[in-house]
Amino acid sequence: MRLNLFLVEVALAGSLLAFGSAAPAQPAAAGAPPVPLAGPPTNAPNAPSPANAAQVPKPGDPYAAFFPSPKNTPFFRPDQIPWKTNGEGLLEYNLFGNPREPGPYAVLLKWLPGHYSTPHYHPNARYAVVISGTWWTSTSNVQDVTKTYPLGPGTVVTDVIGTVHWDGARDEPVVLMLMGDGPSPNVKVDKNGKPLGAVEF
């Protein structure tokens, strides 16, 4: 239950970021103890930190005087994210956890134009937020990229446990924030929706 609530909170935050807005902060109840923030666990070596964030104001930045200290708020700009290749046509940036290992995780995935997964399902639920681009998806057991449905930025998606789907990018890159509880492999299926025995991450 706690993981599901955390994933919903992260998904909503991601959709708000995609729209460029933020929800107003809610004041704490009088006398209430501080509530720990749900953030990345300590096993998040790729997350922005004072040691790896290339954080300086851009030339001519009119807000340079207010630039946040990297000791307090390290960040990566979109062009600084250290993507790693995850197969042909797919890039991955691990925010925290690992979808290949037990426990909660969150990753950014960048689908390159023309890349699609094949029909598959997951043994655990997965939650996605479309950050940029248009994500094309289908729930058919047969792959036909001309018969996919477009999901734009800010869309929040759930891959229900054990249900077949596949997705990809057409003529532009697509960035997703993907969350869940690992391990969460893709179990490929045939045209009848039966497992092929092929598992990939």
N, C-alpha and C positions, 0 to 999 in steps of 0.2 A: 504493500500500500504506500509506504513512504517513498519507494523508488518511483512508483507511478505518479505520485504527486509532484516529485522533483522533476520528472520528465515533462509533465504538463507545464510546469513553471518555466522550464528552459525553452520549450517549444513556443510558448506565448511570448517570451522575451525575444526569441529569434524572429518571430513574425513582426513584432514591434520595431525591431532594428531594421528589418527589410523595408518597412514603410517609413522609416525615419522619424518615428515618434516614440514616446515613452509614457508609461502609466504614472500618475502622480503617486508619490510615496504616501503610505498610510501611517499615521502616528501610532506609536505603541500605547497600549493601555497603561493607565497610571499605576505605578508600582510593579509593573510586569518586569520579570528578569530579561536580560538581553537574549535575543534569539540567535543562535549560531547561523551564519549565512551558509546556504547550500552552494558550495563552490568546488572547484577541482580538488581532488585528493592530492596527496603529496607525490604520487607517481605520475606527474604530468610534466616530464622534462621538456616537451616541445612548446608548452604554453608560454606566452610572453612573460619574461622575467627581466629584472635589472641586468642580468648577465647576457641576454641574447636579443633584447629589443633594440633595433636600430632606430632610436627615437631622438630625432632632432627636428626643429621647425624647418619647413620648406622655405626657400628664399622668397622674400616678399610676403610671408604669412602675416596678415594684419592682426592676428591674435597671438603672435609669438611671445608677447609679454606675459601671456597667461598660460603658456605651455606647461602641461603637467609634468611633474618630476617622474622620471622612469623608476625611481625608488618606490614610488607610491602607486603609479598607474602605468605600468609598462604595456605597450601595445605593438601590434604589427599593422601597418597599412596593407591594403589588399595586394599591392605589388611586392610586399616583403614577406608574405606568408611562405614558409619553407615547405612547399608541396613535395610529396614523394610519389613516385609512380606506383600504381597498384594495378598492374596489368595494362594492356594496350587500350588507350583511350580514356583512362580513368586516373585521376590524381587524388591523393588523400593527405589530409593534415589532421593529426591526432590532437584533440583538445585535452581529453583526459581519459583514463582507463584504456581498454583495448577490446575491440569487438571480437578478437580471437581468443580472449581469456575470460575467466569468470569475473562477474562484477559489472557495475554500471560503466558506460562509456559514452563519449560524444566525439564525433569526428565531423570534419568538413570534407565533402566529396565534390570534386570538380569533374563533370562529365564533358568530354571534348565533343565537338560536333560530329555526328554520325555514329557515336558509340551507344550501343544498347545492350542491356543484359538479355539473357534468354529466360523463358518461363521457369519460375522457381518459387519456392516458399521458404519461410524461416521457422525454426523450432521455437523462437522467442519473438514476442512482439517488438516491432521497431517503429520509431517515431521520427518523422522528417519534417523539416521546414524548408521551403524553397526560398533561398536567399536572393538569387539573381538568375535571369534567364527563364526559359520555359521548359518545364520537365514534362515529357510525353510518356504516358503510362497506359497500361492495359492489364486486364484480368483474364485474358484469353489463354488457353493452353497452347495455342499456336502463335508463333511470332510472325506478325505482319506489320511492319513499321508504318504502313499507310493507314492502319486502323488503330491509332493511339489517341489518347485524349490529353489536351494541354492543361497544365497546372502552372500558374504564374507565381511571381514573387509574393511572399507572405502566406502562401497556402500551407496549411498544416495537415500532414498525412499520417495515417496509421497503417502499417502492414500487419494485419491480423494474423495471429499464430496459425500456421498450417494452411494458409490460403494462397493460391497461385496468383502471381502478378509478374510483370516485367516492365522495364522503363528505360528511358534514355534521352539523348539530346539530338535534335534535328540539325539546324543550321547555325547554332550559336552555342557557346559554352553554358553550362548550367551548374550553379553552386548550391549544394544542399547542406544543411546541418542535420546529421543523423544521430539518433540517440537510442539507447536500449540497454538490455542486460545481457552480457555475453556469457558464453560464446554464442555468436549468432551467424552461422554460415548460410550460404545460399544452397538449397537442396534442389537440383535441377529436376525437371519433370518432362515426361513425354507428352504427346498430343492428347492423351487420355487423362493427364494430370497425375500419372503414377511416377514415383521417384525413379530416377535413372541410376541412382547410386553415386552420381558425381556431386561432390560437395566442394564449394569454393568460398572464399571470403572476399 
